């Protein structure tokens, strides 16, 4: 019995060991598969194969050209057979004239571009930079907004506010945060963040959310928060539309008709970093959230924002009828002189400098909240040398 190998034992039991297949693909094959996945995604979202035609979206027409090429090449059909669950490669190509028979002008016409006889075709004046194309791709899949009548008055009011300078536009990137109810300009159109789903973690451990973004042309897009931020950042004309709310920052107590809109939270880190451990009672994270603080910090140990460590909630203050973004900006401006200057490395070894952590006693934070209540906080800033709030000269 001792001389029987593992393979013999498996054979006696009626099981033959499987030989692992080590599949390897060339770079070209990987590109072909990746390109076909884009076409499959289009099929799943629209219920049909991409088609040619001037009335079609530029990306759909590109997918249609790509699909025609794949159908024509036998090696591509063989390679993609196992991925083709909708039988796209078996269908005939939908085009009247083979692409290879089209001259330069006809090919440009296929994509809706009319060439100028006085312009050299080698000068790509009609072609957008790749960075702009990528930004457009982030929000390319839009659908008609069936309840646009609900949002149309909002866009009209925003336009009026901009015309009378009650609001202004700012380059996206100065503040890369995105919240429900905010307005932006993307691709020359106003965009409204109508809904924001629950936070989840990507495969790389980063927080993300699903957004419903409505555009002023009557379309909407269901996309990820990070995709929306990337599109705004890459668009040279991407802008944030500011909120003109100049009313009280904070209501000390809820009135009958008040709606709770958020919470100021103060956290203390349990990190074993030497600098944090040495000043644990003084180092606090100050933030504002519209949801549950407990939910927000649930994955703190995986997030460099929270110093890759568990945190404890040391204070919370309820907000009513408030602009959370404006309040958070005010608090961070007040305590900016005491911002913690600390660099840590995330799980991938990348250096990160977390913000919103300050060397401030909890008693001073409590005092700042009291000044928020009476509206005087805008007149103060923190003086680290004296560990107190000082009135701005």
C-alpha positions as CSV (number, residue, x, y, z in Angstrom):
1,X,0.0,0.0,0.0
2,X,2.9,2.3,0.8
3,X,4.2,2.1,-2.8
4,X,0.9,3.2,-4.4
5,X,1.2,6.8,-5.8
6,X,-1.5,9.5,-5.6
7,X,-2.3,8.9,-9.3
8,X,-2.8,5.2,-8.8
9,X,-5.2,5.9,-5.8
10,X,-7.2,8.3,-8.0
11,X,-7.4,5.7,-10.8
12,X,-8.6,3.0,-8.3
13,X,-11.4,5.4,-7.3
14,X,-12.3,6.1,-10.9
15,X,-10.9,9.6,-11.1
16,X,-8.3,10.6,-13.6
17,X,-6.2,13.6,-12.6
18,X,-6.8,16.6,-14.8
19,X,-4.0,18.3,-16.6
20,X,-4.2,22.0,-16.2
21,X,-4.2,23.9,-19.5
22,X,-1.8,26.8,-19.6
23,X,-3.4,29.1,-22.1
24,X,-1.3,32.1,-23.2
25,X,-2.4,34.8,-25.6
26,X,-0.4,37.2,-27.7
27,X,-0.8,40.9,-27.2
28,X,-2.7,41.1,-30.4
29,X,-5.2,38.5,-29.2
30,X,-5.6,40.3,-25.9
31,X,-6.4,43.5,-27.8
32,X,-8.9,41.7,-30.0
33,X,-10.7,40.2,-27.0
34,X,-10.8,43.5,-25.2
35,X,-12.2,45.2,-28.3
36,X,-14.9,42.6,-28.6
37,X,-15.8,43.0,-24.9
38,X,-16.7,46.6,-25.7
39,X,-19.0,45.4,-28.4
40,X,-20.6,42.8,-26.1
41,X,-21.2,45.5,-23.5
42,X,-22.9,47.6,-26.1
43,X,-25.1,44.7,-27.1
44,X,-26.1,44.1,-23.4
45,X,-26.9,47.7,-22.8
46,X,-28.9,48.3,-26.0
47,X,-30.3,44.9,-26.9
48,X,-28.8,44.9,-30.4
49,X,-25.6,44.9,-32.3
50,X,-23.9,48.3,-33.1
51,X,-25.0,49.8,-36.4
52,X,-23.7,52.2,-39.1
53,X,-25.3,55.5,-40.0
54,X,-24.9,59.2,-39.6
55,X,-27.7,59.3,-37.0
56,X,-25.8,56.9,-34.8
57,X,-23.5,57.9,-31.9
58,X,-19.8,58.0,-33.0
59,X,-18.9,55.2,-30.6
60,X,-21.6,53.0,-31.9
61,X,-20.3,53.5,-35.4
62,X,-16.8,52.7,-34.3
63,X,-18.0,49.5,-32.7
64,X,-19.9,48.7,-35.9
65,X,-16.7,49.1,-38.0
66,X,-14.8,47.0,-35.5
67,X,-17.4,44.2,-35.6
68,X,-17.3,44.1,-39.4
69,X,-13.6,43.7,-39.3
70,X,-13.8,40.8,-36.8
71,X,-16.5,39.1,-38.9
72,X,-14.2,39.2,-41.9
73,X,-11.2,37.5,-40.3
74,X,-11.5,33.8,-39.7
75,X,-8.7,33.8,-37.0
76,X,-10.7,36.5,-35.1
77,X,-13.9,34.4,-35.3
78,X,-12.2,31.4,-34.0
79,X,-10.5,33.3,-31.1
80,X,-13.8,35.0,-30.1
81,X,-16.1,32.0,-30.5
82,X,-16.2,31.2,-26.8
83,X,-17.1,34.8,-25.9
84,X,-19.7,35.3,-28.6
85,X,-22.9,34.4,-26.5
86,X,-25.1,36.5,-28.7
87,X,-23.9,35.2,-32.1
88,X,-22.7,38.6,-33.2
89,X,-19.9,37.2,-35.3
90,X,-22.2,34.8,-37.2
91,X,-24.4,37.7,-38.4
92,X,-23.6,39.3,-41.8
93,X,-21.9,42.6,-41.9
94,X,-24.3,45.5,-42.3
95,X,-22.7,47.8,-44.8
96,X,-23.4,48.6,-48.4
97,X,-19.8,49.2,-49.4
98,X,-16.7,47.3,-48.0
99,X,-14.7,49.7,-45.9
100,X,-11.5,48.9,-47.7
101,X,-13.1,50.2,-50.9
102,X,-13.9,53.6,-49.4
103,X,-11.6,56.5,-50.2
104,X,-10.6,59.1,-47.6
105,X,-13.6,61.4,-48.3
106,X,-16.1,58.5,-48.2
107,X,-14.6,57.2,-45.0
108,X,-14.8,60.6,-43.4
109,X,-18.4,60.9,-44.6
110,X,-19.2,57.5,-42.9
111,X,-18.3,59.2,-39.6
112,X,-20.2,62.5,-40.3
113,X,-17.1,64.6,-41.2
114,X,-17.1,66.8,-44.3
115,X,-13.5,67.4,-45.4
116,X,-12.4,70.9,-46.6
117,X,-10.7,70.8,-49.9
118,X,-8.2,73.4,-48.7
119,X,-7.2,71.4,-45.6
120,X,-4.5,68.8,-45.6
121,X,-6.0,65.5,-44.4
122,X,-2.8,64.8,-42.5
123,X,-3.7,67.7,-40.3
124,X,-6.2,66.2,-37.9
125,X,-8.2,69.3,-37.1
126,X,-11.4,67.3,-36.8
127,X,-10.0,64.8,-34.4
128,X,-10.2,65.4,-30.6
129,X,-7.2,64.7,-28.4
130,X,-7.3,61.2,-26.9
131,X,-7.7,62.7,-23.4
132,X,-11.0,64.4,-24.5
133,X,-12.2,61.2,-26.2
134,X,-11.6,59.2,-23.0
135,X,-13.5,61.8,-21.0
136,X,-16.4,61.5,-23.3
137,X,-16.3,57.7,-23.1
138,X,-16.8,57.9,-19.4
139,X,-20.3,59.2,-19.9
140,X,-21.0,58.1,-23.4
141,X,-23.8,55.6,-22.5
142,X,-26.7,58.0,-21.9
143,X,-30.4,57.3,-22.2
144,X,-33.5,59.5,-22.4
145,X,-34.6,60.8,-19.0
146,X,-38.2,59.8,-18.7
147,X,-39.0,62.2,-15.8
148,X,-37.0,65.1,-17.2
149,X,-40.0,67.4,-16.6
150,X,-39.0,67.2,-12.9
151,X,-35.5,68.4,-13.5
152,X,-36.1,71.0,-16.3
153,X,-37.1,73.8,-13.9
154,X,-33.9,73.1,-11.8
155,X,-31.7,73.7,-14.9
156,X,-33.6,76.8,-15.8
157,X,-33.1,78.2,-12.3
158,X,-29.4,77.4,-12.4
159,X,-29.1,79.2,-15.7
160,X,-30.8,82.3,-14.3
161,X,-28.5,82.2,-11.3
162,X,-25.5,82.1,-13.5
163,X,-26.8,84.9,-15.7
164,X,-27.3,87.2,-12.7
165,X,-24.0,86.1,-11.1
166,X,-25.7,84.5,-8.1
167,X,-23.7,81.4,-8.9
168,X,-20.3,80.9,-10.5
169,X,-18.4,78.1,-12.1
170,X,-15.0,76.8,-10.9
171,X,-12.5,74.5,-12.5
172,X,-13.1,71.0,-11.4
173,X,-10.1,69.7,-9.4
174,X,-9.8,72.5,-6.9
175,X,-12.5,70.6,-5.1
176,X,-12.9,67.1,-6.5
177,X,-15.7,66.1,-4.2
178,X,-19.1,65.2,-5.7
179,X,-22.3,65.1,-3.7
180,X,-26.0,64.5,-4.4
181,X,-27.8,67.7,-5.5
182,X,-24.7,69.3,-7.0
183,X,-24.5,70.8,-10.5
184,X,-21.5,70.5,-12.9
185,X,-20.7,71.4,-16.5
186,X,-19.4,68.4,-18.5
187,X,-18.9,68.3,-22.3
188,X,-20.6,71.7,-22.6
189,X,-23.8,70.5,-20.8
190,X,-25.1,71.1,-17.3
191,X,-25.1,67.9,-15.2
192,X,-27.1,67.3,-12.1
193,X,-26.3,64.6,-9.5
194,X,-29.8,63.4,-8.9
195,X,-29.1,60.2,-7.0
196,X,-26.2,58.7,-5.2
197,X,-26.1,55.0,-4.2
198,X,-24.5,53.3,-1.2
199,X,-20.8,53.2,-1.0
200,X,-19.0,50.0,-1.9
201,X,-15.5,48.8,-2.3
202,X,-13.9,48.1,-5.7
203,X,-11.6,45.1,-6.4
204,X,-8.7,47.4,-5.4
205,X,-10.3,48.3,-2.1
206,X,-11.2,51.9,-3.1
207,X,-14.6,53.4,-2.2
208,X,-17.0,54.1,-5.0
209,X,-20.7,54.8,-5.6
210,X,-23.2,54.5,-8.4
211,X,-24.7,57.8,-9.6
212,X,-27.7,58.9,-11.5
213,X,-26.6,62.0,-13.4
214,X,-29.2,64.0,-15.4
215,X,-28.1,66.3,-18.2
216,X,-29.8,69.5,-19.4
217,X,-30.4,68.0,-22.9
218,X,-32.9,65.5,-21.4
219,X,-30.6,62.5,-21.1
220,X,-29.3,60.7,-18.1
221,X,-26.4,58.4,-17.3
222,X,-25.9,55.6,-14.7
223,X,-22.2,55.7,-13.9
224,X,-19.7,55.3,-11.2
225,X,-18.6,58.2,-9.0
226,X,-15.0,57.8,-9.9
227,X,-15.8,57.7,-13.6
228,X,-17.7,60.9,-13.3
229,X,-14.8,62.5,-11.5
230,X,-12.3,61.4,-14.1
231,X,-14.5,62.8,-16.9
232,X,-14.8,66.1,-15.2
233,X,-11.1,66.3,-14.4
234,X,-10.1,65.3,-18.0
235,X,-12.5,67.8,-19.6
236,X,-10.6,71.1,-19.9
237,X,-14.0,72.9,-19.8
238,X,-15.2,70.7,-16.8
239,X,-16.7,73.0,-14.1
240,X,-18.4,72.9,-10.8
241,X,-21.4,75.2,-10.4
242,X,-21.2,76.8,-6.9
243,X,-24.1,76.9,-4.4
244,X,-25.1,80.5,-3.6
245,X,-26.6,79.5,-0.2
246,X,-25.6,82.3,2.1
247,X,-28.0,81.5,4.9
248,X,-27.2,80.3,8.4
249,X,-24.6,77.5,8.4
250,X,-26.1,75.6,11.3
251,X,-29.3,75.4,13.4
252,X,-28.7,74.5,17.0
253,X,-32.0,72.6,17.4
254,X,-34.4,71.1,15.0
255,X,-37.6,73.0,14.3
256,X,-40.9,71.4,13.4
257,X,-40.4,71.6,9.6
258,X,-36.6,71.2,9.6
259,X,-35.1,68.3,7.7
260,X,-32.0,66.6,9.2
261,X,-29.3,67.0,6.5
262,X,-26.1,65.7,8.1
263,X,-23.6,65.4,10.9
264,X,-20.3,67.0,11.9
265,X,-18.2,64.1,13.2
266,X,-14.9,64.1,15.1
267,X,-12.7,60.9,15.0
268,X,-9.7,59.8,16.9
269,X,-7.2,57.3,15.3
270,X,-6.1,54.0,16.8
271,X,-3.1,53.9,14.5
272,X,0.2,52.7,16.0
273,X,2.2,55.2,13.8
274,X,4.7,56.8,16.2
275,X,3.6,60.4,15.5
276,X,0.0,59.5,15.9
277,X,0.5,57.5,19.1
278,X,2.5,60.3,20.6
279,X,-0.3,62.9,20.2
280,X,-3.3,60.6,20.1
281,X,-5.5,62.8,22.3
282,X,-4.8,65.9,20.2
283,X,-5.1,64.4,16.6
284,X,-8.6,64.5,15.3
285,X,-10.3,64.1,12.0
286,X,-13.1,66.6,11.4
287,X,-15.6,66.0,8.7
288,X,-19.3,66.4,7.6
289,X,-21.5,63.6,6.3
290,X,-25.0,63.2,5.1
291,X,-25.2,59.6,6.1
292,X,-24.4,57.3,9.0
293,X,-21.0,58.0,10.6
294,X,-20.7,54.4,11.5
295,X,-21.2,53.3,7.9
296,X,-18.7,55.9,6.7
297,X,-15.9,54.5,8.9
298,X,-16.8,50.8,8.6
299,X,-13.7,50.1,6.4
300,X,-11.4,52.6,8.0
301,X,-8.5,50.1,8.4
302,X,-8.4,49.7,4.6
303,X,-8.6,53.4,3.8
304,X,-5.6,55.7,3.8
305,X,-8.0,58.6,4.5
306,X,-8.4,57.1,8.0
307,X,-4.6,56.4,8.4
308,X,-5.2,52.7,7.6
309,X,-6.3,52.1,11.1
310,X,-9.5,51.7,13.1
311,X,-11.0,55.0,14.5
312,X,-13.3,55.9,17.3
313,X,-16.1,58.5,17.2
314,X,-15.4,61.1,19.9
315,X,-18.1,63.6,19.1
316,X,-21.0,64.2,16.7
317,X,-23.2,67.3,16.1
318,X,-26.5,67.1,14.1
319,X,-27.1,69.5,11.2
320,X,-30.4,70.9,10.0
321,X,-31.1,72.8,6.8
322,X,-27.5,73.2,6.0
323,X,-25.1,73.2,3.0
324,X,-22.8,70.5,4.2
325,X,-20.1,71.2,1.6
326,X,-19.9,74.9,2.6
327,X,-19.8,74.1,6.3
328,X,-17.0,71.5,5.8
329,X,-15.0,74.0,3.8
330,X,-15.4,76.6,6.6
331,X,-14.3,74.2,9.3
332,X,-11.2,73.1,7.3
333,X,-10.3,76.7,6.7
334,X,-10.5,77.5,10.4
335,X,-8.3,74.6,11.4
336,X,-5.9,74.7,8.4
337,X,-3.0,76.1,10.5
338,X,-3.1,72.9,12.6
339,X,-3.4,70.4,9.7
340,X,-1.4,67.2,10.4
341,X,1.6,66.9,8.1
342,X,1.9,63.2,7.8
343,X,2.8,60.8,4.9
344,X,1.9,57.2,5.1
345,X,2.0,54.4,2.5
346,X,-1.2,52.7,1.3
347,X,-1.6,49.0,0.8
348,X,0.1,49.2,-2.6
349,X,3.1,51.1,-1.2
350,X,2.0,54.5,-2.7
351,X,2.7,57.6,-0.5
352,X,-0.4,59.3,0.8
353,X,-0.9,62.5,2.7
354,X,-4.3,62.2,4.5
355,X,-6.2,65.5,4.9
356,X,-8.9,66.5,7.4
357,X,-6.7,65.4,10.4
358,X,-5.7,68.2,12.8
359,X,-3.7,68.7,16.0
360,X,-6.6,70.4,17.8
361,X,-8.0,69.7,21.4
362,X,-11.5,68.5,21.4
363,X,-12.5,71.4,23.6
364,X,-11.6,73.8,20.9
365,X,-13.6,71.9,18.3
366,X,-16.6,72.1,20.7
367,X,-16.0,75.9,20.9
368,X,-15.9,76.1,17.1
369,X,-19.3,74.3,16.8
370,X,-20.8,76.8,19.2
371,X,-19.6,79.6,16.9
372,X,-21.1,77.8,14.0
373,X,-24.4,77.8,15.8
374,X,-24.3,81.6,16.2
375,X,-22.9,82.3,12.8
376,X,-19.6,83.9,14.0
377,X,-17.3,81.0,12.9
378,X,-16.4,82.9,9.7
379,X,-14.7,85.5,11.8
380,X,-12.2,83.1,13.5
381,X,-9.2,80.9,12.8
382,X,-7.2,78.5,14.9
383,X,-4.0,79.7,16.5
384,X,-1.8,76.6,17.1
385,X,0.8,78.3,19.3
386,X,-1.9,79.3,21.8
387,X,-4.2,76.4,21.1
388,X,-7.2,78.6,20.8
389,X,-9.6,80.3,18.3
390,X,-8.4,83.8,17.4
391,X,-10.6,86.4,15.7
392,X,-9.3,87.3,12.3
393,X,-7.9,90.9,12.2
